[in-house]
Amino acid sequence: MFGLLRDAWALAIETLSWMDMRKLSERLAFTRTVKQLGIRDSDALRLALMLVLETVKRRNLIDKFINTILKPSSLEDFDLGVQAFLRLYVYQTRLASSRTETVSFEEAENIAKLARSILGWKTLQEVEPFLGLLLTQKISTVLDNASDEERIGLLTFHPTWFVKYCFRIFGRTETITMLEADKRALPTYIRLNTLKADENTIMQKLAEEGVKTEKVEQLKFAHKVIQTKTPLTKTESHKQGLFYIQDKASCFAAEAADPKPKTTVLDVCAAPGAKTTYLAQLMQNQGTIISLDYSRRRMSVWKDETRHMDTANAEPIIANACKPLPFQTEADLVILDPPCTSTGTFARLPSSKWRITPRSIDRMAAIQWQMLNNCTNHVKQDGTLIYSTCSITVEENEIQIERFLKHHSDFQLVPITPKIGVSGMRGLDICQRLYPHLHECNGFFIAKLQRE
């Protein structure tokens, strides 16, 4: 048991260190750490990832509490490994869902032993005197003298600036409900791949492997995973490409685009391939999909995914959509899912909460505007342009569409089917928004525009 725990904590400490050092997402940092340390035990991997995700989710509360104990020193005074350990220590001993009000001194001592074996006793020597205080002092003291916005941020694990932003856009009551939802895990969704087999065959295969799902009624091939005996990626069905793990909002975007067989589709910012493979499925592999992305690494993943899912009508192009596209093709359908602040994915990617700032919104909006304008020239007359983000900010969504319509009078908004979201803001009722607390999926915005 000690070996399993040591492996898990070593993975968690190193992952958090990589995240701080290189500003990596939790998933990418974790993948790199697994390769670096060569740990393969599935139980250790599962525990380590849980520790990372749950600790990162609560980072503002954890950091403020630790810094009140360390005064006049602070976390930044110690090396990254020690910082990571202290954060994990506070999560596991004080905030884990299994915690009772009674502090387990034995568990705390065992964790300290693990850390000494991983980091070395000399490395931990400076912070050892604080471990008892971190175990016994009330965490609620961090709320003393906090403003209303900071207090809500600490209680829901969000930056104060983002709470203020949401108060202004959504109001206080709706904001609190929305931010509370980010504390809960979202369901996992899969999309059945009918390019490989018919739905009944896939469902039977999933049932045989112990995967129980519930159909998302408004969508064609999306299912919510209710139960699985083994990790989805370990099932034979996944290895055979019979399904794709894809959020409900992403499935909705592809279906809202409504691609037709034998047409030409331009998929901009296409990697790692979720959209492309679903578009091909909806087109029955007929017609042409031009898939464009700037990242060679991500397009390498795209190639693997399209091959795995039997996508036969997609062509990859590596190019930067912030610049004029390197071809003259006009498409019946252009789909732009540009980089965004990902404010709708905090429940799945908690580290993104701590990487972005108010300036990030303006920076992303500028990139999105460049991409929108560059895509315009490739939409045929009577063709369709789909714009979507996994952000809930108005600057990246409705304000972009308002600006686009002012500059491109030959486009107009058209209704989106299916109707599974709520109406867009700022009077753009014809657009749709999805929210984690309302729709059990990533926060999402989508607009559908037709060229006259």
Residue, then its C-alpha position, 0 to 999 in steps of 0.5 A: m500500500f505504501g508503494l501505491l501511495r508513494d507512486a500516486w503522490a510522486l506523480a501528483i507532486e511532479t504534475l503540479s510542479w510541471m504545471d507551475m513551471r511550464k503553465l501546462s494544463e493538468r492533463l498535459a502535465f500529468t501525461r508528461t509526468v507519467k512518461q517521465l516517472g514510468i509509473r504504470d499502476s492504474d490505481a496509482l494513476r487514478l489516485a494521482l489524477m484525482l489528487v491533482l484535479e481536486t487540488v487545482k480546483r480549490r487552488n485559491l482557497i488552499d493558497k490563501f489558507i497556506n499563506t496565512i499560516l506561513k506569514p511572513s513567508s509565502l508559498e513562493d518562497f519555497d521550491l515548486g515541489v514543496q509548494a505542490f506538496l503543501r497544496l496536496y497536503v491541505y487538500q487531502t487532510r482538510l478538504a477531501s470529500s471523504r473528510t469528517e470534521t475530525v482531523s486524522f493526525e495519523e493520516a497527516e503523519n503518513i502523508a508527511k512520511l510519503a513526502r520525505s521519501i519523495l522530496g527528501w527530509k532536508t527539502l521539507q525541513e523548512v516547512e515541517p513546523f507548519l504542518g501541524l498548524l495547517l492541520t489544526q487552524k480553521i480554514s474559515t479564517v480566510l473569509d475574514n474581512a473578505s469582500d462579497e466577491e472574494r468570499i464567493g470566489l473562495l467558497t466556489f473556487h473561482p478568481t475574484w475578478f471572474v466573480k465580479y465579471c459574472f455578477r455584472i453579466f448574470g446577476r448575483t443569484e444566477t452567478i452563485t448557482m452557476l459557479e457552484a455547479d463548477k464544483r461538481a463533476l460533469p457527466t461523461y458523454i460518448r458519441l456512437n460512431t455509425l461509420k464503424a457499425d450501426e447503433n444497435t450493434i454498438m449498444q450491444k457491444l457496450a452492454e457486453e463490456g459493462v458500459k451503461t448509457e442514457k440517450v441524449e434525446q435531442l441529439k442523434f448519436a450522443h449518450k450520457v455514460i451512467q456506469t462503466k466497469t472499466p475506464l472507457t478508453k480501456t474498452e474494446s469498443h473504444k479500441q475499435g473506434l465504435f465511440y468517441i468520448q465527446d462532450k454534449a455541447s461539442c456534439f450539439a455544435a456538429e449537429a447544429a451545423d447540419p453538414k450534408p453529404k456531397t458538400t464541401v465543409l471547411d473545419v477551422c481549428a479542427a484539431p484534435g478531431a472531434k468535430t471533423t470525425y463527427l462531421a464526416q459521420l453526419m456526411q456519411n463520408q461523402g463530400t469533402i472536409i478541409s480541416l485546418d489547424y495551426s498546430r503540427r502536434r495537434m494535427s498529428v493527433w487529428k490524423d490518428e483520430t480520423r484514422h481510428m474513426d474511419t473518417a475518409n473524406a477529410e483533408p488536413i491543412i496546417a495553417n494559421a487562421c489568423k492570417p488569410l487562408p492558403f487556398q481559394t476554396e469556397a465551402d458550403l459550410v464553414i465551421l469556426d471553433p476558435p481558441c477561447t478563454s474556456t470559461g465554460t470548461f472550468a468544471r473539467l479543466p480547473s487549471s484554466k481558472w487560474r491561468i486567465t485574467p480579464r486581459s485574456i478575454d480581450r486578447m482572445a476576442a482579438i484573435q477570434w475576430q481575425m479568424l472570423n474575417n478570414c473565414t468569411n471569404h470562404v463561405k459560398q453564396d447561400g452558404t453557412l458559417i458556424y461560430s462557436t466557443c466554449s466560453i461564457t463571456v459576451e466579448e467572445n460571443e454575442i459582441q463578436i457576432e454584433r460586430f461581424l454583422k455590422h461589417h458583413s451585411d451579406f450575412q444574417l443569423v438563422p435559427i439553430t436546430p435542435k434547440i437544446g440551449v437557452s437564448g443568446m444575450r444582448g437581444l441575439d435570441i436566435c443564438q444559443r447558450l449552454y451552461p453546466h448548471l442548466h445542461e450538464c455539459n460544458g458552457f457553450f455559445i453557438a451562432k449560425l449565419q447564412r450568406e445571402 
